[in-house]
Amino acid sequence: MQSALDFISWQEVINHGKFLIFKTIPLLFAASTITFITSHLIEKIRISNFRSKRRGTAVITGGTSGIGLEFSKLFARDKIDLVLVSNDPKEEVELVRKSLVEKFGVKVICESCNLSKNEDRLATFDRILNQLEVKADYLVNNAGFGMVGELQKLEWNQVNDMIQVNSTAVVHVAHAFVNDAINRKSSLKMITTSSLAGVQPNPLFNVYASTKAFTRLFAMASHVELAKYNITSTALLPGATLTNFVKRSKYDTIGKYTSVAKLTPEEVAACGYYHMMNGHSVAVPGLIYKFLHFLMWISPSDIMMNLFYNQNKPSQ
Ligand SMILES: NC(=O)c1ccc[n+]([C@@H]2O[C@H](COP(=O)([O-])OP(=O)(O)OC[C@H]3O[C@@H](n4cnc5c(N)ncnc54)[C@H](OP(=O)(O)O)[C@@H]3O)[C@@H](O)[C@H]2O)c1
């Protein structure tokens, strides 16, 4: 008895294979690119039209500059009162407070706190939660800074402060405000500003990227862990954004920062705000960075590490 294969020559099988490779794969690639771009455009429209109808109070760390300040403006626009925790000079903070109150008519409390210090954090939580009796409905765990360069050439005290602010303080802040929300049997929406730098090992931006990998995992696991308390947690993963961060991390001194695509703090905060309010676990702002995020997931670490090493190396 003859099988179906007997009627198909090997040449035909090879031709079919060629058809699959040269016709179907490019078609699939085109279809996924169109889907990718369309879903980004839909997200963009949703973000720009989004307004929160739920009022309440938002606590924002690093809420007086950069991405944090843009978060503050979005909450204030939607008539949500603010508690801003930062280390900025008093005069600057007062200017920000005044402009938010005048423009949006919300209540704004500013608390000065060096988040790298455990005692400072404890005193600030006590003041906000017990003395001012703030009941947070939203928490933006955003303060942080970076340092570029070889670990051995960085000052230990500064490296330690960076680990404290970017990682320890993030968990400490979440611990304090999540506990309070659970005790009050109240819901809470939380977002943590991590970074795309926390997706792959990042030579010469090593410790910073490692702190951001830590907060990315922390924010995402919290999303599942806290769901039963009606608490959501979103990891915000921005790429390069034009804020004080660039200067403070000394990234501008290596001469290459200007060559990469840059986001504005407004678009980063708007993306984070939308995904936080909708209780999503991850937010990646910007089409190019969404694509980079995808590439980072599928690329071997060895390749990515070499790319980052060259990117972070000072220009000759
Ligand atoms: N810009 C980027 O390219 C980029 C990319 C990915 C992720 N991020 C992350 O985005 C977050 C916000 O940064 P940004 O870009 O908006 O930069 P930014 O304008 O420098 O804002 C950082 C904020 O964190 C505060 N902060 C830093 N150290 C602090 C401390 N010890 N105690 C209290 N507050 C402290 C800063 O206050 P002081 O100025 O008073 O210290 C400032 O308000 C950071 O977590 C950063 O890692 C930034």
The ligand as an SDF file (V2000), in Angstrom:
LIG
                    3D

 48 52  0  0  0  0  0  0  0  0999 V2000
   16.1280   59.4870   34.7160 N   0  0  0  0  0  0  0  0  0  0  0  0
   16.3640   58.2750   34.2520 C   0  0  0  0  0  0  0  0  0  0  0  0
   17.0040   58.0940   33.1910 O   0  0  0  0  0  0  0  0  0  0  0  0
   15.8050   57.0940   35.0060 C   0  0  0  0  0  0  0  0  0  0  0  0
   15.6820   55.8780   34.3130 C   0  0  0  0  0  0  0  0  0  0  0  0
   15.1640   54.7820   34.9800 C   0  0  0  0  0  0  0  0  0  0  0  0
   14.7920   54.8940   36.3070 C   0  0  0  0  0  0  0  0  0  0  0  0
   14.9240   56.0800   36.9680 N   0  0  0  0  0  0  0  0  0  0  0  0
   14.5170   56.1490   38.3710 C   0  0  0  0  0  0  0  0  0  0  0  0
   13.5120   57.1220   38.5070 O   0  0  0  0  0  0  0  0  0  0  0  0
   13.4440   57.5520   39.8670 C   0  0  0  0  0  0  0  0  0  0  0  0
   13.3010   59.0600   39.8950 C   0  0  0  0  0  0  0  0  0  0  0  0
   14.4740   59.6540   39.3780 O   0  0  0  0  0  0  0  0  0  0  0  0
   14.4450   60.9100   38.4060 P   0  0  0  0  0  0  0  0  0  0  0  0
   14.9220   60.4750   37.0990 O   0  0  0  0  0  0  0  0  0  0  0  0
   13.1560   61.6030   38.5020 O   0  0  0  0  0  0  0  0  0  0  0  0
   15.6380   61.7890   39.0340 O   0  0  0  0  0  0  0  0  0  0  0  0
   15.6040   63.0390   40.0240 P   0  0  0  0  0  0  0  0  0  0  0  0
   14.9640   64.1950   39.3830 O   0  0  0  0  0  0  0  0  0  0  0  0
   17.0130   63.1740   40.4910 O   0  0  0  0  0  0  0  0  0  0  0  0
   14.6560   62.5700   41.2130 O   0  0  0  0  0  0  0  0  0  0  0  0
   15.1000   61.7040   42.2110 C   0  0  0  0  0  0  0  0  0  0  0  0
   14.3510   62.0110   43.4680 C   0  0  0  0  0  0  0  0  0  0  0  0
   14.7750   61.0990   44.4890 O   0  0  0  0  0  0  0  0  0  0  0  0
   15.1130   61.8400   45.6320 C   0  0  0  0  0  0  0  0  0  0  0  0
   16.1450   61.2550   46.4460 N   0  0  0  0  0  0  0  0  0  0  0  0
   17.3670   60.8340   46.0670 C   0  0  0  0  0  0  0  0  0  0  0  0
   18.0850   60.4790   47.1460 N   0  0  0  0  0  0  0  0  0  0  0  0
   17.2770   60.6910   48.2200 C   0  0  0  0  0  0  0  0  0  0  0  0
   17.4250   60.5140   49.6030 C   0  0  0  0  0  0  0  0  0  0  0  0
   18.5780   60.0860   50.1470 N   0  0  0  0  0  0  0  0  0  0  0  0
   16.4020   60.8130   50.4140 N   0  0  0  0  0  0  0  0  0  0  0  0
   15.2410   61.2890   49.9110 C   0  0  0  0  0  0  0  0  0  0  0  0
   15.0300   61.4860   48.6090 N   0  0  0  0  0  0  0  0  0  0  0  0
   16.0480   61.1800   47.7750 C   0  0  0  0  0  0  0  0  0  0  0  0
   15.6470   63.1350   45.0850 C   0  0  0  0  0  0  0  0  0  0  0  0
   15.7070   64.1240   46.0760 O   0  0  0  0  0  0  0  0  0  0  0  0
   17.1500   64.9080   46.2480 P   0  0  0  0  0  0  0  0  0  0  0  0
   17.4190   65.5350   44.9150 O   0  0  0  0  0  0  0  0  0  0  0  0
   16.8920   65.8780   47.3210 O   0  0  0  0  0  0  0  0  0  0  0  0
   18.1750   63.8970   46.6280 O   0  0  0  0  0  0  0  0  0  0  0  0
   14.6710   63.4220   43.9770 C   0  0  0  0  0  0  0  0  0  0  0  0
   13.5120   64.0440   44.4910 O   0  0  0  0  0  0  0  0  0  0  0  0
   14.7310   57.0390   40.5200 C   0  0  0  0  0  0  0  0  0  0  0  0
   14.4060   55.9340   41.3250 O   0  0  0  0  0  0  0  0  0  0  0  0
   15.5940   56.6080   39.3480 C   0  0  0  0  0  0  0  0  0  0  0  0
   16.4630   55.5730   39.6940 O   0  0  0  0  0  0  0  0  0  0  0  0
   15.4170   57.1930   36.3340 C   0  0  0  0  0  0  0  0  0  0  0  0
  1  2  1  0
  2  3  2  0
  2  4  1  0
  4  5  1  0
  4 48  2  0
  5  6  2  0
  6  7  1  0
  7  8  2  0
  8  9  1  0
  8 48  1  0
  9 10  1  0
  9 46  1  0
 10 11  1  0
 11 12  1  0
 11 44  1  0
 12 13  1  0
 13 14  1  0
 14 15  2  0
 14 16  1  0
 14 17  1  0
 17 18  1  0
 18 19  2  0
 18 20  1  0
 18 21  1  0
 21 22  1  0
 22 23  1  0
 23 24  1  0
 23 42  1  0
 24 25  1  0
 25 26  1  0
 25 36  1  0
 26 27  1  0
 26 35  1  0
 27 28  2  0
 28 29  1  0
 29 30  1  0
 29 35  2  0
 30 31  1  0
 30 32  2  0
 32 33  1  0
 33 34  2  0
 34 35  1  0
 36 37  1  0
 36 42  1  0
 37 38  1  0
 38 39  2  0
 38 40  1  0
 38 41  1  0
 42 43  1  0
 44 45  1  0
 44 46  1  0
 46 47  1  0
M  CHG  2   8   1  16  -1
M  END
$$$$
